[in-house]
């Protein structure tokens, strides 16, 4: 146990409270078992350590941070570790990368049921399906998902400026007033261009030139390690999944022809769908369906997108600007908790509002016959009427 405590103390020394992710204030930290899912590099570990270092007060000394891939677990179980800590007066266990521990769900269930006085907060890969583990956690765990940085968070984390998040309703009714206020202190367009290329994950602070190579390593790790743990991939499967991701990235966003993809890759149609939804679960793809369409993993998605624009730059050297705009907007809308579907006219349908995405000269021809519409226009600092700066949607969370 002393080994784990020393490891924890070293990590805590490097943690500061200068910047907190948006999710921090949304979590009900008083729940007995909390799961935080999210992409690699999004800041899950930092959230755990910040909570431990700055929020717990007297409970800090009764809290233990562990990471599930620590060598400690070569000859100790998660359940035994929790029991030992409880017997030493521990009340809170923070477990990082829980998906790297075999039988994680069964032992979490045993901890929850067998040690009522122990609270657990764990982090995991985006691909982890907490409710379909080997043991039933659905009635025990409260799950949260941590997205990458919004454009608003990127500005704050970069030290450029700090702004409050805005709602979708704010964007519809007050976008000009809000954008005029923001542009009175910053020039958003060059900053937005940098964000689209290399600002989605907090690791951008480690060096802009190193960001995309590190993102490529993250993609490899998600497929080779995270999905290998969770979906039992072997080396051959991982290669096929990465090939599929590369094929999708060449054209995303696009309406997939599953049969053509299957023929091109010499993989069955059902297996292609399985891989697509696993990549979605892993935070590498976003899937869009038409309004009212049932959700099934055996159902062909209507449109496929890379999960964020940084992936576009990491996988393709010269991504299409129109594709980047749509990828960005869908990403921000989804992570703001909005339901998004594909409309008959326009690019996205949100709360019965049709949204058309384009450049600064984009008009309303495609959506003007709808009851309610917005134009999300790139390349403008402020808008007018139904025309709204695209970058402003990056303030939704």
N, C-alpha and C positions, 0 to 999 in steps of 0.2 A: 504493500500500500504506500510506503514511503516513496517508492519509485514513481508512482502516479502523481503524488502530491508535488514532488520536485519538478516533474515534467510540466504540471499545471502552473506552478509558480513562475517558471521561466517564461512560459507563453504569456502570462498576465503582465509581466514586466513590459512587454512590447505593445500593449493595448492602450490606446488613448480614447478620449470621449469627444474628439473634435467634430466627428461626423457620424450621424446615425442613419441607417437605412429607414425608409418609409414604413417598413413592416414592424419596426420596433414598438411603435405606439399602438399598433392594431392588435397585437398579441395579448390575450388574457393570460398573464403570467401566473395566475393563481390556480389554473387547472392542474389536476394531478398528473396528467401525461400530455405533453405537447410535442407534436412533430413539425419540424421546419424543413420543407423540401426546397430545392432550388438548384440552379446550374452551378457547375464548378466555377469558382472564382467570383460568385455573386456576393459573398460576404456572410455566409451562414456561420462560419467559425467565429468571425468577429462579433456577430450578434450574440452568440452564446457567451463569449468571454466578456464583452461589454456589460451584459446583464449581470454576470457574476461579479465583476469588479466594481460596478458603480450602482447597482440597483438593490442589492440584497441586504445591505446593512449588516446586522448581527448574524443573519443567516449565511453570510459568505463563508464563515469558518465551519459551517456545517454542510457546505456544498463541495462537490468534487467534479472536476472536468476530466473526462477521459476521451480518447479517440479509439474507435473500434478496431483500427489496424495497428495498434500499439503491440510491441513484442510481449507485453504483459499477458496478452490473451493467447500466447502460445501454450501456456500451462495454467491458465485461470479462465473460468467461465464468467460471462456477464452477470448471471444470477448470483454466483458466489461473491463476486466483487461488490454487487449491490448489498448483499446480506452482510458482508464484512464491514462495509462502510456504515450501514445502519447500526450495527452493533457497537461501532465506535462513536455513535451519536450523530451520524450523518442523516440529513433530511432531504437533500436534493442531489440528484445525479444528472449531470449534463453529458450526453453521449454524442460525440461527433462521428460522422460517417458510419452510421449504424448499419447501412446496407453491406458493409464489408465484413460483418460478423455473421458466420453461419447460424442459421436458426434464430435470427434476430427477433422475429415476431413472437415465437413461442416463449423466448426468455423475457421479452418485454411484458408479455401477458402474465408470466409467472411472477415477475417483480410487482406488477400492478395488483395482482390478486393476493400474493403471498406476503407483501410488505406494505400494508396500508399506510404506514407512516412515511413512506418514501415517495417523493415527487420525482418525476423524470421529464427532462427536456432533451429531445434528440434531434439531430440533423441527418439528412439523407439526400441522396441523389434525386434529381427531378424524376428519374425513371421509376422510383420506388412506388409501388401501389400499396399504400399502408393498409388499405381495407381488403386486400386480397392476399395477405401473407399466409404463412403456414398456420397461424393461429388467428382467431378472430379478435382484431383490435378495434373494430368499428365502434363499439360501445365504450371504448376506453380512452382513445386518443383524439385530441383536437388538432387538426392538421392545418398548416399554413404553407403557402408557397411564396418564396422570395424570388422576384424577377430581377433582371439586370437593372442597371441604373436608368431612370427616366432622364430625359434631357434636362429637366429641372434639377434633379439630383446631381447630374454631371456638372452643371454650372456651380453648384454648391461645393461639391467634392473637389473641384478644380480650384476653388478659392476665388472664382470670378464674381459671383453674387449669390445671395440667398433669397429665394422667393417661396411663397406658400403655394401649395397645390391648388388647382382650380377644378371645378366640376364640368361635366359635359354640358350641363345647363348654363353655366357661366360662359362657356365658349360660344354657345348659341346666342346668348342675349347680350353679353358684355365684351365680346372679343376685341373690339376696337379700343375700348377704354383700357382693357388689361394690357394689350400689346403696346399701346402708346406709353403706358406707365413703365413697362419693362424696357422698351427701346430708349427710354430717356436716360437709362444708366448703362446699357450694354448694346453692342451691335451683334444681334443673334445669328446672322447668316453664316459668317465664317466659323463661329463656334459650333453651329449646327452641322456644318460639313465635317468638322473634325469628329464630332460625336457619332455621326453615321458611320464613319470609318473605324474609329478606335476609341469609343467612349462608353460602351455598354457595360463593361465589367470594371470594377474598381482597380484591377491590375494595370490599367492604363497609367497609373501614377509611377509604375516601375520603369517607364520609358516608352515613348510613343513608337520608336523604331522597333522595339522588341515586342510590341503588343500583338501584331498579327502572327508572328512565329509562335508566341505563347498560346494564342487562340487555336492555332493548328494543333498544338500539343494537347490542348483541352479536348478538342474534337476527338482525337485519337484515344485519349483516356476515357472519354464517355463511352465510346463504342467498345474499346478493348478491355476496359476494366469494369465500369459501372454496369453496362448491359451484360457483360460476361458474368458478373455476380448475380444479377437479377433475372436475366433471361436465359442463363446457362449457354451462352455463346461459346463456340469453339473458335479456333483461329480462322477456319474456313468461313464460318458464318460472319465473323467480324469483317472479313475482306468483302464479302457480298454486300453487307450493309453499307460499308463505306463507298462501294461502287455505286450503290443506289443513291446515296446522298449526293455524290458527285454528279450523277445524271440529273437529279432533281434540281441541283444548284445551277446547272447550265441554263435552265429555262424559268425557274421560279421567279415570281408566282405564275402558275399555269394550271390549266384544267388537265388533270392526268388521264392518260389512256392506259389503264392498268394492264390490259391485254398486250399492248405494244411494249410496255415496260417489261412485262414478264417474258415476252419473246426476245427482247433485246438482251436481257440478262440471263436467259435460260433458267428462269425460276418460275414456279407456279404462281398463278394469280393470287391465291390465298396467302402464299408466303410473302408476296410483294405487299399486300395489305397489312400483314402482320408486322413486317419491317417498318412500314410507314408509320403505323401507330406507335410502335416502340420508339422510333425517332422523335415522334411528337411527345411522348411521355418523357423522353430524355432531354427535352428542351432544345432540340435541334430543328424541329419543324413546327409550323402552325398549320392547322387544317381548317378550311372554311366550308360550310355547308349552306344550302339554301334554307330560308326560313320555314320552320315547321317540319323539316326533314328529320326523321328519327336518327338517333346516334347509335351506330353499331360498328364494331371493329371489322365486320365482314362487308360493310357498305363502302362503296367507292366515295372518297371525298370529292367535293365539287371543285375545290381549288387548293393547291399546295403552295405554301410560302416557307422560306427559311424563317427561323424563329426571330432573328434580328438582323439588322443590316451589316453588323460587323462580320457575321458569318459569310455574307456575300463577298466581302473583300478578302476574307481568308481563303475561301474556296475558289473564287474566280478573280483573276487579276484586274478586270475592267468591267465591273457590274453595270448593268443598264440603269440609268437614273430613274426612269419611270418605275422599274421594279423596286428600286430602293425606297421610293416614296410610299408605295403601297405596303411594302414590308414593314416600314417604320410605323405607319399609321395603324395597321392591324395590331402590331406588337403593343403599342401604347394603349389602344382601346381595350384590348383583352386584359392587360395587367392593371388597368383601372377598374376591373371588375364588371365591364360592360358586356352585354351579349351582342355578338356581331354575327351577321349572316350575309349571304350573297344575295343581292336583289336582282330583279329582272332588269332594272336600269340603274346605272351608277356602279361604283366599286364595292361599297359596303352599306349595310342597313343596320342602324343603331337606334333603338327606341323609336322606330317608325320614321327615322330621318335617313334619307338617302344621301350618301356622301360620295362625291366624285373627286378623284385625286389627280393633280396635274401640275404643270409648271405655272409660272406667273401669269401667262396669258390664257390660262384655262378658262373656258366659258361654261355656261350652264346648259348647252344644247342637249346633252344626254339625260339630264335630270329635270329640266324645267317643267315637264308635264306632270311631275310627281307633286303630291300635296306639300311635302316638306323636304327641303334639300339644303345641303351645304357644299361649297367648293373648298377643298383643302389644297391651297395653292403654294407651291414651293417658290422660293426666290423673292418673296415679298416680306417686308418687315411688319406692315400693318395691313389690315383688310378693310372691307366696306360691305355692308349688306350681308349677303350670304357667302361672300368670299372671305376666307379665313386663312391666316398664315399657317402653313403646315407645321412649322416648328412649335406653334403654340399648343398643339395636341401633346407635346412632350411635357406639359405641366399638369397632366391629369393625375399623376401620383408622385 
